[in-house]
Amino acid sequence: MLGTVHSSHTSPVFVGRSAELTVLGEALSRADAGEPRALFVGGEAGVGKTRLIQ
């Protein structure tokens, strides 16, 4: 009988989102400099939206 293995461990490695992280970092820098920005993070369920903004 096969089952599902559940793990509460999350990897500290975040692969393939360097461009998105750059955009977020630049927006935060501009906000710190007094130029607030609004960003929309959208996508299908499970693609890493929450992980990206963490």
PQR file of N, CA, C, O and H, with PARSE charges and radii, in Angstrom:
ATOM      1  N   MET A   1       0.837  -1.175   0.000 -0.4000 1.5000
ATOM      2  CA  MET A   1       0.000   0.000   0.000 -0.0000 2.0000
ATOM      3  C   MET A   1       0.886   1.243   0.000  0.5500 1.7000
ATOM      4  O   MET A   1       1.792   1.367   0.824 -0.5500 1.4000
ATOM      5  N   LEU A   2       0.623   2.145  -0.912 -0.4000 1.5000
ATOM      6  CA  LEU A   2       1.387   3.383  -0.999 -0.0000 2.0000
ATOM      7  C   LEU A   2       0.612   4.505  -0.335  0.5500 1.7000
ATOM      8  O   LEU A   2      -0.617   4.557  -0.384 -0.5500 1.4000
ATOM      9  H   LEU A   2      -0.113   2.044  -1.582  0.4000 1.0000
ATOM     10  N   GLY A   3       1.363   5.402   0.287 -0.4000 1.5000
ATOM     11  CA  GLY A   3       0.729   6.548   0.941 -0.0000 2.0000
ATOM     12  C   GLY A   3       1.475   7.818   0.614  0.5500 1.7000
ATOM     13  O   GLY A   3       2.440   7.811  -0.150 -0.5500 1.4000
ATOM     14  H   GLY A   3       2.362   5.361   0.327  0.4000 1.0000
ATOM     15  N   THR A   4       1.028   8.891   1.190 -0.4000 1.5000
ATOM     16  CA  THR A   4       1.648  10.192   0.994 -0.0000 2.0000
ATOM     17  C   THR A   4       2.513  10.525   2.194  0.5500 1.7000
ATOM     18  O   THR A   4       2.112  10.330   3.341 -0.5500 1.4000
ATOM     19  H   THR A   4       0.244   8.897   1.811  0.4000 1.0000
ATOM     20  N   VAL A   5       3.685  11.022   1.918 -0.4000 1.5000
ATOM     21  CA  VAL A   5       4.576  11.455   2.988 -0.0000 2.0000
ATOM     22  C   VAL A   5       4.415  12.960   3.144  0.5500 1.7000
ATOM     23  O   VAL A   5       4.579  13.714   2.186 -0.5500 1.4000
ATOM     24  H   VAL A   5       4.011  11.181   0.986  0.4000 1.0000
ATOM     25  N   HIS A   6       4.095  13.384   4.345 -0.4000 1.5000
ATOM     26  CA  HIS A   6       3.946  14.807   4.625 -0.0000 2.0000
ATOM     27  C   HIS A   6       5.160  15.291   5.396  0.5500 1.7000
ATOM     28  O   HIS A   6       5.649  14.613   6.300 -0.5500 1.4000
ATOM     29  H   HIS A   6       3.962  12.772   5.123  0.4000 1.0000
ATOM     30  N   SER A   7       5.635  16.458   5.034 -0.4000 1.5000
ATOM     31  CA  SER A   7       6.793  17.026   5.712 -0.0000 2.0000
ATOM     32  C   SER A   7       6.508  18.472   6.063  0.5500 1.7000
ATOM     33  O   SER A   7       5.969  19.221   5.248 -0.5500 1.4000
ATOM     34  H   SER A   7       5.237  17.009   4.300  0.4000 1.0000
ATOM     35  N   SER A   8       6.869  18.865   7.277 -0.4000 1.5000
ATOM     36  CA  SER A   8       6.703  20.264   7.667 -0.0000 2.0000
ATOM     37  C   SER A   8       7.978  21.048   7.403  0.5500 1.7000
ATOM     38  O   SER A   8       8.047  22.245   7.683 -0.5500 1.4000
ATOM     39  H   SER A   8       7.307  18.256   7.939  0.4000 1.0000
ATOM     40  N   HIS A   9       8.985  20.373   6.863 -0.4000 1.5000
ATOM     41  CA  HIS A   9      10.268  21.012   6.567 -0.0000 2.0000
ATOM     42  C   HIS A   9      10.171  21.781   5.259  0.5500 1.7000
ATOM     43  O   HIS A   9       9.710  21.250   4.249 -0.5500 1.4000
ATOM     44  H   HIS A   9       8.929  19.401   6.635  0.4000 1.0000
ATOM     45  N   THR A  10      10.607  23.030   5.285 -0.4000 1.5000
ATOM     46  CA  THR A  10      10.672  23.809   4.052 -0.0000 2.0000
ATOM     47  C   THR A  10      12.116  24.134   3.766  0.5500 1.7000
ATOM     48  O   THR A  10      12.895  24.431   4.671 -0.5500 1.4000
ATOM     49  H   THR A  10      10.981  23.461   6.106  0.4000 1.0000
ATOM     50  N   SER A  11      12.458  24.075   2.521 -0.4000 1.5000
ATOM     51  CA  SER A  11      13.827  24.329   2.102 -0.0000 2.0000
ATOM     52  C   SER A  11      14.137  25.819   2.159  0.5500 1.7000
ATOM     53  O   SER A  11      13.308  26.634   1.755 -0.5500 1.4000
ATOM     54  H   SER A  11      11.825  23.834   1.785  0.4000 1.0000
ATOM     55  N   PRO A  12      15.319  26.192   2.655 -0.5600 1.5000
ATOM     56  CA  PRO A  12      15.701  27.603   2.659  0.2800 2.0000
ATOM     57  C   PRO A  12      16.103  28.093   1.264  0.5500 1.7000
ATOM     58  O   PRO A  12      16.276  29.292   1.045 -0.5500 1.4000
ATOM     59  N   VAL A  13      16.248  27.160   0.332 -0.4000 1.5000
ATOM     60  CA  VAL A  13      16.653  27.503  -1.028 -0.0000 2.0000
ATOM     61  C   VAL A  13      15.419  27.905  -1.833  0.5500 1.7000
ATOM     62  O   VAL A  13      14.399  27.218  -1.803 -0.5500 1.4000
ATOM     63  H   VAL A  13      16.108  26.186   0.510  0.4000 1.0000
ATOM     64  N   PHE A  14      15.520  29.012  -2.546 -0.4000 1.5000
ATOM     65  CA  PHE A  14      14.418  29.502  -3.368 -0.0000 2.0000
ATOM     66  C   PHE A  14      14.937  29.602  -4.787  0.5500 1.7000
ATOM     67  O   PHE A  14      15.738  30.484  -5.097 -0.5500 1.4000
ATOM     68  H   PHE A  14      16.350  29.570  -2.571  0.4000 1.0000
ATOM     69  N   VAL A  15      14.490  28.712  -5.647 -0.4000 1.5000
ATOM     70  CA  VAL A  15      15.060  28.575  -6.986 -0.0000 2.0000
ATOM     71  C   VAL A  15      14.155  29.204  -8.043  0.5500 1.7000
ATOM     72  O   VAL A  15      12.934  29.047  -8.002 -0.5500 1.4000
ATOM     73  H   VAL A  15      13.839  27.995  -5.395  0.4000 1.0000
ATOM     74  N   GLY A  16      14.764  29.916  -8.987 -0.4000 1.5000
ATOM     75  CA  GLY A  16      14.057  30.369 -10.169 -0.0000 2.0000
ATOM     76  C   GLY A  16      13.221  31.620 -10.039  0.5500 1.7000
ATOM     77  O   GLY A  16      12.344  31.855 -10.870 -0.5500 1.4000
ATOM     78  H   GLY A  16      15.755  30.043  -9.020  0.4000 1.0000
ATOM     79  N   ARG A  17      13.455  32.418  -9.040 -0.4000 1.5000
ATOM     80  CA  ARG A  17      12.661  33.634  -8.873 -0.0000 2.0000
ATOM     81  C   ARG A  17      13.528  34.872  -8.699  0.5500 1.7000
ATOM     82  O   ARG A  17      13.111  35.834  -8.054 -0.5500 1.4000
ATOM     83  H   ARG A  17      14.167  32.227  -8.364  0.4000 1.0000
ATOM     84  N   SER A  18      14.721  34.861  -9.263 -0.4000 1.5000
ATOM     85  CA  SER A  18      15.630  35.995  -9.066 -0.0000 2.0000
ATOM     86  C   SER A  18      15.066  37.288  -9.651  0.5500 1.7000
ATOM     87  O   SER A  18      15.228  38.350  -9.050 -0.5500 1.4000
ATOM     88  H   SER A  18      15.060  34.080  -9.787  0.4000 1.0000
ATOM     89  N   ALA A  19      14.417  37.223 -10.796 -0.4000 1.5000
ATOM     90  CA  ALA A  19      13.843  38.438 -11.396 -0.0000 2.0000
ATOM     91  C   ALA A  19      12.734  39.006 -10.512  0.5500 1.7000
ATOM     92  O   ALA A  19      12.652  40.217 -10.305 -0.5500 1.4000
ATOM     93  H   ALA A  19      14.286  36.361 -11.285  0.4000 1.0000
ATOM     94  N   GLU A  20      11.887  38.126  -9.995 -0.4000 1.5000
ATOM     95  CA  GLU A  20      10.796  38.567  -9.136 -0.0000 2.0000
ATOM     96  C   GLU A  20      11.326  39.145  -7.830  0.5500 1.7000
ATOM     97  O   GLU A  20      10.818  40.155  -7.342 -0.5500 1.4000
ATOM     98  H   GLU A  20      11.954  37.142 -10.162  0.4000 1.0000
ATOM     99  N   LEU A  21      12.347  38.505  -7.264 -0.4000 1.5000
ATOM    100  CA  LEU A  21      12.953  39.017  -6.033 -0.0000 2.0000
ATOM    101  C   LEU A  21      13.596  40.380  -6.263  0.5500 1.7000
ATOM    102  O   LEU A  21      13.571  41.235  -5.378 -0.5500 1.4000
ATOM    103  H   LEU A  21      12.760  37.685  -7.660  0.4000 1.0000
ATOM    104  N   THR A  22      14.166  40.586  -7.437 -0.4000 1.5000
ATOM    105  CA  THR A  22      14.757  41.885  -7.774 -0.0000 2.0000
ATOM    106  C   THR A  22      13.681  42.964  -7.816  0.5500 1.7000
ATOM    107  O   THR A  22      13.873  44.051  -7.273 -0.5500 1.4000
ATOM    108  H   THR A  22      14.186  39.892  -8.156  0.4000 1.0000
ATOM    109  N   VAL A  23      12.558  42.674  -8.454 -0.4000 1.5000
ATOM    110  CA  VAL A  23      11.456  43.636  -8.531 -0.0000 2.0000
ATOM    111  C   VAL A  23      10.948  43.979  -7.132  0.5500 1.7000
ATOM    112  O   VAL A  23      10.728  45.150  -6.821 -0.5500 1.4000
ATOM    113  H   VAL A  23      12.402  41.790  -8.895  0.4000 1.0000
ATOM    114  N   LEU A  24      10.762  42.969  -6.293 -0.4000 1.5000
ATOM    115  CA  LEU A  24      10.298  43.218  -4.927 -0.0000 2.0000
ATOM    116  C   LEU A  24      11.310  44.040  -4.139  0.5500 1.7000
ATOM    117  O   LEU A  24      10.936  44.969  -3.424 -0.5500 1.4000
ATOM    118  H   LEU A  24      10.940  42.018  -6.545  0.4000 1.0000
ATOM    119  N   GLY A  25      12.580  43.704  -4.267 -0.4000 1.5000
ATOM    120  CA  GLY A  25      13.634  44.439  -3.565 -0.0000 2.0000
ATOM    121  C   GLY A  25      13.699  45.895  -3.990  0.5500 1.7000
ATOM    122  O   GLY A  25      13.859  46.783  -3.153 -0.5500 1.4000
ATOM    123  H   GLY A  25      12.884  42.949  -4.848  0.4000 1.0000
ATOM    124  N   GLU A  26      13.576  46.140  -5.286 -0.4000 1.5000
ATOM    125  CA  GLU A  26      13.588  47.519  -5.790 -0.0000 2.0000
ATOM    126  C   GLU A  26      12.380  48.302  -5.282  0.5500 1.7000
ATOM    127  O   GLU A  26      12.503  49.474  -4.929 -0.5500 1.4000
ATOM    128  H   GLU A  26      13.446  45.418  -5.966  0.4000 1.0000
ATOM    129  N   ALA A  27      11.224  47.663  -5.244 -0.4000 1.5000
ATOM    130  CA  ALA A  27      10.025  48.336  -4.743 -0.0000 2.0000
ATOM    131  C   ALA A  27      10.173  48.679  -3.265  0.5500 1.7000
ATOM    132  O   ALA A  27       9.766  49.758  -2.835 -0.5500 1.4000
ATOM    133  H   ALA A  27      11.124  46.710  -5.531  0.4000 1.0000
ATOM    134  N   LEU A  28      10.748  47.773  -2.488 -0.4000 1.5000
ATOM    135  CA  LEU A  28      10.971  48.051  -1.066 -0.0000 2.0000
ATOM    136  C   LEU A  28      11.971  49.181  -0.874  0.5500 1.7000
ATOM    137  O   LEU A  28      11.792  50.024   0.005 -0.5500 1.4000
ATOM    138  H   LEU A  28      11.079  46.896  -2.837  0.4000 1.0000
ATOM    139  N   SER A  29      13.008  49.207  -1.677 -0.4000 1.5000
ATOM    140  CA  SER A  29      14.000  50.286  -1.595 -0.0000 2.0000
ATOM    141  C   SER A  29      13.362  51.630  -1.921  0.5500 1.7000
ATOM    142  O   SER A  29      13.631  52.627  -1.250 -0.5500 1.4000
ATOM    143  H   SER A  29      13.153  48.522  -2.391  0.4000 1.0000
ATOM    144  N   ARG A  30      12.524  51.659  -2.943 -0.4000 1.5000
ATOM    145  CA  ARG A  30      11.844  52.908  -3.306 -0.0000 2.0000
ATOM    146  C   ARG A  30      10.880  53.350  -2.209  0.5500 1.7000
ATOM    147  O   ARG A  30      10.760  54.541  -1.923 -0.5500 1.4000
ATOM    148  H   ARG A  30      12.306  50.849  -3.488  0.4000 1.0000
ATOM    149  N   ALA A  31      10.200  52.391  -1.601 -0.4000 1.5000
ATOM    150  CA  ALA A  31       9.292  52.729  -0.500 -0.0000 2.0000
ATOM    151  C   ALA A  31      10.077  53.305   0.677  0.5500 1.7000
ATOM    152  O   ALA A  31       9.634  54.267   1.304 -0.5500 1.4000
ATOM    153  H   ALA A  31      10.298  51.423  -1.833  0.4000 1.0000
ATOM    154  N   ASP A  32      11.232  52.727   0.979 -0.4000 1.5000
ATOM    155  CA  ASP A  32      12.088  53.257   2.048 -0.0000 2.0000
ATOM    156  C   ASP A  32      12.551  54.673   1.738  0.5500 1.7000
ATOM    157  O   ASP A  32      12.778  55.468   2.650 -0.5500 1.4000
ATOM    158  H   ASP A  32      11.592  51.946   0.470  0.4000 1.0000
ATOM    159  N   ALA A  33      12.691  54.989   0.455 -0.4000 1.5000
ATOM    160  CA  ALA A  33      13.139  56.315   0.031 -0.0000 2.0000
ATOM    161  C   ALA A  33      11.971  57.299  -0.093  0.5500 1.7000
ATOM    162  O   ALA A  33      12.162  58.434  -0.532 -0.5500 1.4000
ATOM    163  H   ALA A  33      12.507  54.343  -0.285  0.4000 1.0000
ATOM    164  N   GLY A  34      10.773  56.874   0.287 -0.4000 1.5000
ATOM    165  CA  GLY A  34       9.626  57.769   0.241 -0.0000 2.0000
ATOM    166  C   GLY A  34       8.805  57.694  -1.025  0.5500 1.7000
ATOM    167  O   GLY A  34       7.950  58.549  -1.256 -0.5500 1.4000
ATOM    168  H   GLY A  34      10.618  55.953   0.643  0.4000 1.0000
ATOM    169  N   GLU A  35       9.042  56.692  -1.848 -0.4000 1.5000
ATOM    170  CA  GLU A  35       8.272  56.497  -3.080 -0.0000 2.0000
ATOM    171  C   GLU A  35       7.478  55.193  -2.972  0.5500 1.7000
ATOM    172  O   GLU A  35       7.909  54.165  -3.494 -0.5500 1.4000
ATOM    173  H   GLU A  35       9.736  55.997  -1.660  0.4000 1.0000
ATOM    174  N   PRO A  36       6.337  55.224  -2.308 -0.5600 1.5000
ATOM    175  CA  PRO A  36       5.579  53.987  -2.112  0.2800 2.0000
ATOM    176  C   PRO A  36       5.155  53.343  -3.431  0.5500 1.7000
ATOM    177  O   PRO A  36       4.925  54.034  -4.424 -0.5500 1.4000
ATOM    178  N   ARG A  37       5.056  52.052  -3.430 -0.4000 1.5000
ATOM    179  CA  ARG A  37       4.657  51.277  -4.603 -0.0000 2.0000
ATOM    180  C   ARG A  37       3.579  50.278  -4.191  0.5500 1.7000
ATOM    181  O   ARG A  37       3.512  49.856  -3.036 -0.5500 1.4000
ATOM    182  H   ARG A  37       5.243  51.491  -2.624  0.4000 1.0000
ATOM    183  N   ALA A  38       2.759  49.917  -5.131 -0.4000 1.5000
ATOM    184  CA  ALA A  38       1.802  48.832  -4.949 -0.0000 2.0000
ATOM    185  C   ALA A  38       2.197  47.728  -5.922  0.5500 1.7000
ATOM    186  O   ALA A  38       2.443  47.985  -7.101 -0.5500 1.4000
ATOM    187  H   ALA A  38       2.814  50.260  -6.069  0.4000 1.0000
ATOM    188  N   LEU A  39       2.255  46.516  -5.425 -0.4000 1.5000
ATOM    189  CA  LEU A  39       2.597  45.369  -6.265 -0.0000 2.0000
ATOM    190  C   LEU A  39       1.486  44.341  -6.180  0.5500 1.7000
ATOM    191  O   LEU A  39       0.874  44.158  -5.127 -0.5500 1.4000
ATOM    192  H   LEU A  39       2.055  46.307  -4.467  0.4000 1.0000
ATOM    193  N   PHE A  40       1.230  43.675  -7.288 -0.4000 1.5000
ATOM    194  CA  PHE A  40       0.275  42.580  -7.329 -0.0000 2.0000
ATOM    195  C   PHE A  40       1.048  41.297  -7.557  0.5500 1.7000
ATOM    196  O   PHE A  40       1.792  41.172  -8.529 -0.5500 1.4000
ATOM    197  H   PHE A  40       1.727  43.824  -8.143  0.4000 1.0000
ATOM    198  N   VAL A  41       0.867  40.351  -6.660 -0.4000 1.5000
ATOM    199  CA  VAL A  41       1.490  39.034  -6.815 -0.0000 2.0000
ATOM    200  C   VAL A  41       0.352  38.062  -7.083  0.5500 1.7000
ATOM    201  O   VAL A  41      -0.461  37.786  -6.201 -0.5500 1.4000
ATOM    202  H   VAL A  41       0.262  40.453  -5.871  0.4000 1.0000
ATOM    203  N   GLY A  42       0.300  37.549  -8.293 -0.4000 1.5000
ATOM    204  CA  GLY A  42      -0.789  36.662  -8.670 -0.0000 2.0000
ATOM    205  C   GLY A  42      -0.285  35.393  -9.321  0.5500 1.7000
ATOM    206  O   GLY A  42       0.843  35.336  -9.810 -0.5500 1.4000
ATOM    207  H   GLY A  42       0.961  37.772  -9.009  0.4000 1.0000
ATOM    208  N   GLY A  43      -1.125  34.382  -9.324 -0.4000 1.5000
ATOM    209  CA  GLY A  43      -0.780  33.117  -9.957 -0.0000 2.0000
ATOM    210  C   GLY A  43      -1.667  32.000  -9.460  0.5500 1.7000
ATOM    211  O   GLY A  43      -2.462  32.175  -8.537 -0.5500 1.4000
ATOM    212  H   GLY A  43      -2.042  34.429  -8.927  0.4000 1.0000
ATOM    213  N   GLU A  44      -1.519  30.866 -10.080 -0.4000 1.5000
ATOM    214  CA  GLU A  44      -2.289  29.684  -9.704 -0.0000 2.0000
ATOM    215  C   GLU A  44      -1.930  29.233  -8.289  0.5500 1.7000
ATOM    216  O   GLU A  44      -0.868  29.574  -7.768 -0.5500 1.4000
ATOM    217  H   GLU A  44      -0.873  30.724 -10.830  0.4000 1.0000
ATOM    218  N   ALA A  45      -2.812  28.477  -7.687 -0.4000 1.5000
ATOM    219  CA  ALA A  45      -2.570  27.930  -6.356 -0.0000 2.0000
ATOM    220  C   ALA A  45      -1.336  27.038  -6.376  0.5500 1.7000
ATOM    221  O   ALA A  45      -1.179  26.202  -7.266 -0.5500 1.4000
ATOM    222  H   ALA A  45      -3.675  28.201  -8.110  0.4000 1.0000
ATOM    223  N   GLY A  46      -0.469  27.220  -5.399 -0.4000 1.5000
ATOM    224  CA  GLY A  46       0.692  26.351  -5.255 -0.0000 2.0000
ATOM    225  C   GLY A  46       1.932  26.750  -6.028  0.5500 1.7000
ATOM    226  O   GLY A  46       2.911  26.004  -6.028 -0.5500 1.4000
ATOM    227  H   GLY A  46      -0.597  27.900  -4.676  0.4000 1.0000
ATOM    228  N   VAL A  47       1.927  27.912  -6.693 -0.4000 1.5000
ATOM    229  CA  VAL A  47       3.095  28.298  -7.488 -0.0000 2.0000
ATOM    230  C   VAL A  47       4.156  29.048  -6.689  0.5500 1.7000
ATOM    231  O   VAL A  47       5.243  29.305  -7.205 -0.5500 1.4000
ATOM    232  H   VAL A  47       1.131  28.518  -6.692  0.4000 1.0000
ATOM    233  N   GLY A  48       3.857  29.406  -5.429 -0.4000 1.5000
ATOM    234  CA  GLY A  48       4.868  30.028  -4.584 -0.0000 2.0000
ATOM    235  C   GLY A  48       4.688  31.506  -4.296  0.5500 1.7000
ATOM    236  O   GLY A  48       5.656  32.197  -3.979 -0.5500 1.4000
ATOM    237  H   GLY A  48       2.973  29.197  -5.010  0.4000 1.0000
ATOM    238  N   LYS A  49       3.464  32.000  -4.401 -0.4000 1.5000
ATOM    239  CA  LYS A  49       3.218  33.424  -4.147 -0.0000 2.0000
ATOM    240  C   LYS A  49       3.577  33.803  -2.714  0.5500 1.7000
ATOM    241  O   LYS A  49       4.298  34.775  -2.491 -0.5500 1.4000
ATOM    242  H   LYS A  49       2.677  31.439  -4.658  0.4000 1.0000
ATOM    243  N   THR A  50       3.087  33.054  -1.760 -0.4000 1.5000
ATOM    244  CA  THR A  50       3.360  33.346  -0.353 -0.0000 2.0000
ATOM    245  C   THR A  50       4.840  33.217  -0.060  0.5500 1.7000
ATOM    246  O   THR A  50       5.414  34.072   0.613 -0.5500 1.4000
ATOM    247  H   THR A  50       2.501  32.264  -1.941  0.4000 1.0000
ATOM    248  N   ARG A  51       5.454  32.181  -0.546 -0.4000 1.5000
ATOM    249  CA  ARG A  51       6.895  31.966  -0.333 -0.0000 2.0000
ATOM    250  C   ARG A  51       7.708  33.118  -0.926  0.5500 1.7000
ATOM    251  O   ARG A  51       8.714  33.530  -0.349 -0.5500 1.4000
ATOM    252  H   ARG A  51       4.987  31.487  -1.093  0.4000 1.0000
ATOM    253  N   LEU A  52       7.279  33.632  -2.066 -0.4000 1.5000
ATOM    254  CA  LEU A  52       7.974  34.739  -2.716 -0.0000 2.0000
ATOM    255  C   LEU A  52       7.981  35.983  -1.834  0.5500 1.7000
ATOM    256  O   LEU A  52       9.016  36.634  -1.693 -0.5500 1.4000
ATOM    257  H   LEU A  52       6.461  33.298  -2.535  0.4000 1.0000
ATOM    258  N   ILE A  53       6.850  36.316  -1.246 -0.4000 1.5000
ATOM    259  CA  ILE A  53       6.808  37.542  -0.458 -0.0000 2.0000
ATOM    260  C   ILE A  53       7.364  37.371   0.948  0.5500 1.7000
ATOM    261  O   ILE A  53       7.612  38.361   1.636 -0.5500 1.4000
ATOM    262  H   ILE A  53       6.009  35.787  -1.361  0.4000 1.0000
ATOM    263  N   GLN A  54       7.561  36.142   1.382 -0.4000 1.5000
ATOM    264  CA  GLN A  54       8.180  35.922   2.688 -0.0000 2.0000
ATOM    265  C   GLN A  54       9.639  36.249   2.590  0.5500 1.7000
ATOM    266  O   GLN A  54      10.365  36.136   3.577 -0.5500 1.4000
ATOM    267  H   GLN A  54       7.359  35.338   0.823  0.4000 1.0000
TER
END
